Amino acid sequence: MERADIERIFEAYHEKFKKTEGDRSSWSAVWTDMTPAGVLELNLTKCPRGTIFKVFVDKRKAAEIEGWDAFFTTMDALDVKHPGLYDPDRLFEEMASVI
């Protein structure tokens, strides 16, 4: 899946399912993907700092990253470290189907 499509889908998902972090300056949406390789959780937060991603693997925080460029770099590295966990084509097609 193309990078622009991933960004568009995740941003649309965030807009539809976002919840406030309490003070109404931060809004988050979480996607959980259960695979045979483990559980991947992606948290997209929009806040005064910008766009922040928190990545969890099997309920453990694997990364906290800022911005889309860092997201793609981190997810590529995560795919190497945890083969079969992150399949962007399948994950974002599923995400698009609930929007």
TORDO-260425 format. One record per atom (N, C-alpha, C, O): residue in one letter; x, y, z; residue number from 0; atom name. Coordinates in steps of 0.001 Angstrom, whole numbers, plus 500000, padded with zeros to 6 digits. Layout:
# TORDO-260425
[A; [X; Y; Z]; NUM; CA]
...
END
This chain:
# TORDO-260425
[M; [500852; 498827; 500000]; 0; N]
[M; [500000; 500000; 500000]; 0; CA]
[M; [500898; 501237; 500000]; 0; C]
[M; [501937; 501262; 500660]; 0; O]
[E; [500499; 502226; 499277]; 1; N]
[E; [501273; 503458; 499168]; 1; CA]
[E; [501239; 504256; 500466]; 1; C]
[E; [500258; 504233; 501209]; 1; O]
[R; [502316; 504947; 500710]; 2; N]
[R; [502446; 505757; 501924]; 2; CA]
[R; [501313; 506787; 502050]; 2; C]
[R; [500756; 506969; 503132]; 2; O]
[A; [500982; 507446; 500961]; 3; N]
[A; [499923; 508458; 500985]; 3; CA]
[A; [498575; 507838; 501355]; 3; C]
[A; [497774; 508461; 502052]; 3; O]
[D; [498325; 506619; 500891]; 4; N]
[D; [497075; 505931; 501227]; 4; CA]
[D; [497034; 505586; 502716]; 4; C]
[D; [496001; 505735; 503368]; 4; O]
[I; [498166; 505125; 503246]; 5; N]
[I; [498237; 504796; 504670]; 5; CA]
[I; [497954; 506041; 505508]; 5; C]
[I; [497165; 505990; 506452]; 5; O]
[E; [498590; 507147; 505167]; 6; N]
[E; [498367; 508398; 505904]; 6; CA]
[E; [496905; 508822; 505836]; 6; C]
[E; [496313; 509181; 506854]; 6; O]
[R; [496326; 508782; 504647]; 7; N]
[R; [494929; 509191; 504456]; 7; CA]
[R; [493988; 508315; 505271]; 7; C]
[R; [493078; 508827; 505923]; 7; O]
[I; [494194; 507008; 505242]; 8; N]
[I; [493322; 506077; 505958]; 8; CA]
[I; [493447; 506264; 507469]; 8; C]
[I; [492441; 506335; 508174]; 8; O]
[F; [494687; 506343; 507964]; 9; N]
[F; [494879; 506473; 509414]; 9; CA]
[F; [494349; 507814; 509912]; 9; C]
[F; [493772; 507880; 510997]; 9; O]
[E; [494533; 508879; 509139]; 10; N]
[E; [494000; 510199; 509519]; 10; CA]
[E; [492472; 510167; 509547]; 10; C]
[E; [491864; 510727; 510459]; 10; O]
[A; [491842; 509522; 508566]; 11; N]
[A; [490382; 509422; 508537]; 11; CA]
[A; [489874; 508579; 509702]; 11; C]
[A; [488855; 508905; 510310]; 11; O]
[Y; [490583; 507494; 510011]; 12; N]
[Y; [490229; 506667; 511157]; 12; CA]
[Y; [490311; 507492; 512447]; 12; C]
[Y; [489428; 507412; 513301]; 12; O]
[H; [491364; 508269; 512573]; 13; N]
[H; [491539; 509124; 513751]; 13; CA]
[H; [490374; 510098; 513883]; 13; C]
[H; [489820; 510257; 514971]; 13; O]
[E; [490006; 510737; 512805]; 14; N]
[E; [488907; 511703; 512848]; 14; CA]
[E; [487598; 511054; 513278]; 14; C]
[E; [486815; 511660; 514010]; 14; O]
[K; [487360; 509835; 512832]; 15; N]
[K; [486093; 509172; 513143]; 15; CA]
[K; [486055; 508620; 514571]; 15; C]
[K; [485000; 508647; 515205]; 15; O]
[F; [487174; 508124; 515087]; 16; N]
[F; [487169; 507403; 516356]; 16; CA]
[F; [487977; 508063; 517466]; 16; C]
[F; [488215; 507435; 518497]; 16; O]
[K; [488399; 509292; 517289]; 17; N]
[K; [489244; 509943; 518294]; 17; CA]
[K; [488494; 510184; 519602]; 17; C]
[K; [487283; 510406; 519630]; 17; O]
[K; [489262; 510130; 520668]; 18; N]
[K; [488761; 510428; 522013]; 18; CA]
[K; [489730; 511420; 522642]; 18; C]
[K; [490929; 511385; 522367]; 18; O]
[T; [489210; 512298; 523481]; 19; N]
[T; [490058; 513293; 524114]; 19; CA]
[T; [490927; 512660; 525191]; 19; C]
[T; [490556; 511659; 525803]; 19; O]
[E; [492065; 513249; 525405]; 20; N]
[E; [492981; 512795; 526446]; 20; CA]
[E; [492690; 513510; 527770]; 20; C]
[E; [493462; 513382; 528720]; 20; O]
[G; [491593; 514256; 527843]; 21; N]
[G; [491194; 514880; 529097]; 21; CA]
[G; [491054; 516385; 529007]; 21; C]
[G; [490038; 516938; 529429]; 21; O]
[D; [492048; 517051; 528468]; 22; N]
[D; [492008; 518510; 528466]; 22; CA]
[D; [491553; 519093; 527120]; 22; C]
[D; [491599; 520306; 526916]; 22; O]
[R; [491123; 518235; 526226]; 23; N]
[R; [490631; 518624; 524903]; 23; CA]
[R; [491698; 519290; 524026]; 23; C]
[R; [491366; 519934; 523030]; 23; O]
[S; [492970; 519138; 524390]; 24; N]
[S; [494031; 519615; 523510]; 24; CA]
[S; [494726; 518436; 522833]; 24; C]
[S; [495481; 518619; 521879]; 24; O]
[S; [494468; 517230; 523329]; 25; N]
[S; [495041; 516009; 522765]; 25; CA]
[S; [493917; 515032; 522449]; 25; C]
[S; [493011; 514815; 523253]; 25; O]
[W; [494001; 514443; 521243]; 26; N]
[W; [492985; 513497; 520798]; 26; CA]
[W; [493685; 512255; 520258]; 26; C]
[W; [494631; 512355; 519476]; 26; O]
[S; [493210; 511079; 520683]; 27; N]
[S; [493840; 509826; 520285]; 27; CA]
[S; [492831; 508850; 519706]; 27; C]
[S; [491645; 508875; 520036]; 27; O]
[A; [493339; 507989; 518833]; 28; N]
[A; [492584; 506849; 518324]; 28; CA]
[A; [493535; 505655; 518305]; 28; C]
[A; [494698; 505780; 517921]; 28; O]
[V; [493030; 504507; 518721]; 29; N]
[V; [493859; 503308; 518833]; 29; CA]
[V; [493328; 502228; 517900]; 29; C]
[V; [492120; 502018; 517792]; 29; O]
[W; [494254; 501547; 517227]; 30; N]
[W; [493916; 500395; 516399]; 30; CA]
[W; [494671; 499201; 516953]; 30; C]
[W; [495880; 499273; 517169]; 30; O]
[T; [493961; 498098; 517184]; 31; N]
[T; [494579; 496868; 517662]; 31; CA]
[T; [494461; 495811; 516579]; 31; C]
[T; [493385; 495578; 516029]; 31; O]
[D; [495592; 495175; 516283]; 32; N]
[D; [495660; 494155; 515242]; 32; CA]
[D; [496198; 492870; 515864]; 32; C]
[D; [497354; 492812; 516284]; 32; O]
[M; [495349; 491840; 515922]; 33; N]
[M; [495775; 490552; 516471]; 33; CA]
[M; [496166; 489642; 515319]; 33; C]
[M; [495373; 489385; 514413]; 33; O]
[T; [497406; 489157; 515370]; 34; N]
[T; [497932; 488294; 514323]; 34; CA]
[T; [498522; 487042; 514971]; 34; C]
[T; [498719; 487015; 516186]; 34; O]
[P; [498804; 486010; 514184]; 35; N]
[P; [499481; 484834; 514746]; 35; CA]
[P; [500865; 485183; 515323]; 35; C]
[P; [501373; 484463; 516183]; 35; O]
[A; [501467; 486267; 514860]; 36; N]
[A; [502794; 486683; 515328]; 36; CA]
[A; [502725; 487505; 516616]; 36; C]
[A; [503759; 487771; 517229]; 36; O]
[G; [501508; 487918; 517040]; 37; N]
[G; [501366; 488716; 518251]; 37; CA]
[G; [500308; 489788; 518082]; 37; C]
[G; [499565; 489806; 517100]; 37; O]
[V; [500254; 490686; 519062]; 38; N]
[V; [499276; 491774; 519055]; 38; CA]
[V; [500016; 493094; 518832]; 38; C]
[V; [500966; 493421; 519544]; 38; O]
[L; [499564; 493832; 517841]; 39; N]
[L; [500135; 495142; 517518]; 39; CA]
[L; [499076; 496197; 517786]; 39; C]
[L; [497954; 496107; 517288]; 39; O]
[E; [499445; 497206; 518584]; 40; N]
[E; [498549; 498325; 518843]; 40; CA]
[E; [499209; 499597; 518338]; 40; C]
[E; [500373; 499871; 518633]; 40; O]
[L; [498450; 500364; 517574]; 41; N]
[L; [498917; 501652; 517071]; 41; CA]
[L; [498032; 502741; 517657]; 41; C]
[L; [496812; 502711; 517499]; 41; O]
[N; [498645; 503694; 518327]; 42; N]
[N; [497936; 504819; 518924]; 42; CA]
[N; [498392; 506080; 518194]; 42; C]
[N; [499572; 506430; 518221]; 42; O]
[L; [497458; 506750; 517548]; 43; N]
[L; [497739; 508013; 516869]; 43; CA]
[L; [497160; 509131; 517714]; 43; C]
[L; [495955; 509170; 517964]; 43; O]
[T; [498019; 510039; 518154]; 44; N]
[T; [497601; 511166; 518989]; 44; CA]
[T; [497932; 512467; 518281]; 44; C]
[T; [499042; 512656; 517783]; 44; O]
[K; [496961; 513354; 518244]; 45; N]
[K; [497169; 514721; 517746]; 45; CA]
[K; [497145; 515630; 518966]; 45; C]
[K; [496166; 515653; 519713]; 45; O]
[C; [498220; 516374; 519165]; 46; N]
[C; [498339; 517224; 520340]; 46; CA]
[C; [499160; 518463; 519973]; 46; C]
[C; [499620; 518579; 518837]; 46; O]
[P; [499347; 519376; 520904]; 47; N]
[P; [500136; 520570; 520590]; 47; CA]
[P; [501562; 520253; 520094]; 47; C]
[P; [502150; 521043; 519356]; 47; O]
[R; [502112; 519100; 520499]; 48; N]
[R; [503442; 518690; 520018]; 48; CA]
[R; [503428; 518266; 518565]; 48; C]
[R; [504468; 518272; 517906]; 48; O]
[G; [502256; 517896; 518052]; 49; N]
[G; [502142; 517422; 516671]; 49; CA]
[G; [501463; 516069; 516616]; 49; C]
[G; [500602; 515758; 517439]; 49; O]
[T; [501855; 515270; 515641]; 50; N]
[T; [501324; 513930; 515462]; 50; CA]
[T; [502271; 512951; 516146]; 50; C]
[T; [503443; 512846; 515785]; 50; O]
[I; [501744; 512239; 517136]; 51; N]
[I; [502548; 511315; 517936]; 51; CA]
[I; [501967; 509911; 517768]; 51; C]
[I; [500753; 509715; 517823]; 51; O]
[F; [502846; 508954; 517564]; 52; N]
[F; [502454; 507551; 517474]; 52; CA]
[F; [503060; 506796; 518642]; 52; C]
[F; [504231; 506974; 518979]; 52; O]
[K; [502246; 505954; 519252]; 53; N]
[K; [502742; 505014; 520251]; 53; CA]
[K; [502474; 503627; 519690]; 53; C]
[K; [501357; 503315; 519275]; 53; O]
[V; [503505; 502806; 519684]; 54; N]
[V; [503418; 501463; 519131]; 54; CA]
[V; [503631; 500466; 520264]; 54; C]
[V; [504613; 500548; 521001]; 54; O]
[F; [502698; 499524; 520394]; 55; N]
[F; [502788; 498484; 521418]; 55; CA]
[F; [502811; 497127; 520741]; 55; C]
[F; [502052; 496872; 519806]; 55; O]
[V; [503690; 496256; 521223]; 56; N]
[V; [503768; 494878; 520756]; 56; CA]
[V; [503499; 493986; 521960]; 56; C]
[V; [504224; 494021; 522954]; 56; O]
[D; [502455; 493195; 521852]; 57; N]
[D; [502057; 492311; 522957]; 57; CA]
[D; [501950; 493071; 524274]; 57; C]
[D; [502460; 492635; 525307]; 57; O]
[K; [501274; 494219; 524213]; 58; N]
[K; [500986; 495076; 525383]; 58; CA]
[K; [502206; 495792; 525955]; 58; C]
[K; [502104; 496442; 526996]; 58; O]
[R; [503356; 495686; 525294]; 59; N]
[R; [504552; 496395; 525759]; 59; CA]
[R; [504864; 497525; 524780]; 59; C]
[R; [504822; 497339; 523563]; 59; O]
[K; [505171; 498673; 525318]; 60; N]
[K; [505477; 499828; 524479]; 60; CA]
[K; [506773; 499573; 523718]; 60; C]
[K; [507831; 499369; 524314]; 60; O]
[A; [506672; 499588; 522393]; 61; N]
[A; [507827; 499336; 521540]; 61; CA]
[A; [508434; 500640; 521032]; 61; C]
[A; [509633; 500701; 520760]; 61; O]
[A; [507612; 501686; 520902]; 62; N]
[A; [508130; 502951; 520382]; 62; CA]
[A; [507138; 504078; 520632]; 62; C]
[A; [505927; 503866; 520696]; 62; O]
[E; [507681; 505272; 520770]; 63; N]
[E; [506899; 506507; 520754]; 63; CA]
[E; [507614; 507417; 519775]; 63; C]
[E; [508777; 507769; 519967]; 63; O]
[I; [506905; 507791; 518726]; 64; N]
[I; [507545; 508517; 517630]; 64; CA]
[I; [506721; 509734; 517235]; 64; C]
[I; [505511; 509788; 517454]; 64; O]
[E; [507394; 510689; 516658]; 65; N]
[E; [506752; 511945; 516272]; 65; CA]
[E; [506829; 512116; 514761]; 65; C]
[E; [507913; 512142; 514179]; 65; O]
[G; [505669; 512233; 514142]; 66; N]
[G; [505593; 512518; 512717]; 66; CA]
[G; [505529; 511281; 511837]; 66; C]
[G; [505908; 510179; 512232]; 66; O]
[W; [505033; 511510; 510630]; 67; N]
[W; [504831; 510415; 509685]; 67; CA]
[W; [506138; 509796; 509195]; 67; C]
[W; [506217; 508577; 509046]; 67; O]
[D; [507154; 510600; 508943]; 68; N]
[D; [508421; 510035; 508464]; 68; CA]
[D; [508978; 509033; 509470]; 68; C]
[D; [509400; 507938; 509098]; 68; O]
[A; [508976; 509410; 510734]; 69; N]
[A; [509466; 508523; 511786]; 69; CA]
[A; [508570; 507289; 511919]; 69; C]
[A; [509060; 506200; 512214]; 69; O]
[F; [507275; 507450; 511705]; 70; N]
[F; [506364; 506307; 511768]; 70; CA]
[F; [506769; 505244; 510760]; 70; C]
[F; [506903; 504070; 511107]; 70; O]
[F; [506964; 505654; 509512]; 71; N]
[F; [507297; 504678; 508476]; 71; CA]
[F; [508662; 504029; 508713]; 71; C]
[F; [508821; 502830; 508485]; 71; O]
[T; [509634; 504797; 509162]; 72; N]
[T; [510957; 504252; 509471]; 72; CA]
[T; [510860; 503242; 510614]; 72; C]
[T; [511436; 502156; 510538]; 72; O]
[T; [510135; 503599; 511666]; 73; N]
[T; [509986; 502722; 512826]; 73; CA]
[T; [509235; 501449; 512468]; 73; C]
[T; [509608; 500365; 512917]; 73; O]
[M; [508188; 501564; 511669]; 74; N]
[M; [507408; 500380; 511319]; 74; CA]
[M; [508202; 499435; 510427]; 74; C]
[M; [508027; 498219; 510509]; 74; O]
[D; [509066; 499971; 509582]; 75; N]
[D; [509948; 499114; 508774]; 75; CA]
[D; [510894; 498327; 509685]; 75; C]
[D; [511114; 497134; 509478]; 75; O]
[A; [511451; 499002; 510693]; 76; N]
[A; [512345; 498343; 511642]; 76; CA]
[A; [511584; 497319; 512483]; 76; C]
[A; [512112; 496249; 512784]; 76; O]
[L; [510358; 497640; 512860]; 77; N]
[L; [509548; 496727; 513649]; 77; CA]
[L; [509245; 495459; 512863]; 77; C]
[L; [509213; 494365; 513427]; 77; O]
[D; [509024; 495606; 511567]; 78; N]
[D; [508734; 494455; 510713]; 78; CA]
[D; [509927; 493503; 510662]; 78; C]
[D; [509748; 492289; 510569]; 78; O]
[V; [511134; 494045; 510722]; 79; N]
[V; [512342; 493214; 510727]; 79; CA]
[V; [512483; 492502; 512072]; 79; C]
[V; [512820; 491319; 512126]; 79; O]
[K; [512221; 493234; 513152]; 80; N]
[K; [512369; 492683; 514505]; 80; CA]
[K; [511278; 491669; 514844]; 80; C]
[K; [511534; 490692; 515549]; 80; O]
[H; [510060; 491899; 514342]; 81; N]
[H; [508908; 491030; 514617]; 81; CA]
[H; [508270; 490613; 513286]; 81; C]
[H; [507225; 491146; 512912]; 81; O]
[P; [508881; 489675; 512578]; 82; N]
[P; [508342; 489281; 511261]; 82; CA]
[P; [506901; 488781; 511361]; 82; C]
[P; [506543; 488025; 512264]; 82; O]
[G; [506092; 489227; 510409]; 83; N]
[G; [504704; 488798; 510347]; 83; CA]
[G; [503744; 489591; 511215]; 83; C]
[G; [502531; 489401; 511129]; 83; O]
[L; [504270; 490473; 512046]; 84; N]
[L; [503399; 491245; 512936]; 84; CA]
[L; [502745; 492415; 512209]; 84; C]
[L; [501558; 492682; 512398]; 84; O]
[Y; [503515; 493111; 511381]; 85; N]
[Y; [503020; 494317; 510707]; 85; CA]
[Y; [502890; 494059; 509212]; 85; C]
[Y; [503883; 493933; 508495]; 85; O]
[D; [501651; 493986; 508762]; 86; N]
[D; [501345; 493844; 507339]; 86; CA]
[D; [500522; 495068; 506952]; 86; C]
[D; [499302; 495065; 507116]; 86; O]
[P; [501175; 496121; 506437]; 87; N]
[P; [500446; 497368; 506185]; 87; CA]
[P; [499292; 497222; 505206]; 87; C]
[P; [498262; 497875; 505374]; 87; O]
[D; [499439; 496384; 504189]; 88; N]
[D; [498346; 496227; 503226]; 88; CA]
[D; [497093; 495702; 503921]; 88; C]
[D; [496014; 496276; 503771]; 88; O]
[R; [497226; 494636; 504665]; 89; N]
[R; [496078; 494051; 505343]; 89; CA]
[R; [495554; 494965; 506439]; 89; C]
[R; [494348; 495194; 506536]; 89; O]
[L; [496457; 495490; 507266]; 90; N]
[L; [496066; 496329; 508399]; 90; CA]
[L; [495272; 497551; 507941]; 90; C]
[L; [494194; 497828; 508469]; 90; O]
[F; [495800; 498275; 506967]; 91; N]
[F; [495127; 499508; 506565]; 91; CA]
[F; [493903; 499270; 505676]; 91; C]
[F; [493025; 500129; 505597]; 91; O]
[E; [493837; 498126; 505013]; 92; N]
[E; [492599; 497768; 504317]; 92; CA]
[E; [491500; 497495; 505330]; 92; C]
[E; [490357; 497907; 505133]; 92; O]
[E; [491842; 496793; 506429]; 93; N]
[E; [490862; 496562; 507485]; 93; CA]
[E; [490433; 497873; 508132]; 93; C]
[E; [489251; 498082; 508404]; 93; O]
[M; [491397; 498751; 508374]; 94; N]
[M; [491090; 500051; 508981]; 94; CA]
[M; [490166; 500846; 508062]; 94; C]
[M; [489213; 501472; 508526]; 94; O]
[A; [490446; 500821; 506773]; 95; N]
[A; [489613; 501555; 505807]; 95; CA]
[A; [488184; 501004; 505790]; 95; C]
[A; [487234; 501755; 505569]; 95; O]
[S; [488030; 499715; 506020]; 96; N]
[S; [486688; 499118; 505959]; 96; CA]
[S; [485786; 499566; 507100]; 96; C]
[S; [484566; 499444; 506991]; 96; O]
[V; [486348; 500080; 508193]; 97; N]
[V; [485503; 500532; 509305]; 97; CA]
[V; [485245; 502047; 509296]; 97; C]
[V; [484493; 502562; 510125]; 97; O]
[I; [485862; 502732; 508373]; 98; N]
[I; [485683; 504183; 508296]; 98; CA]
[I; [484341; 504511; 507684]; 98; C]
[I; [484001; 505684; 507533]; 98; O]
END
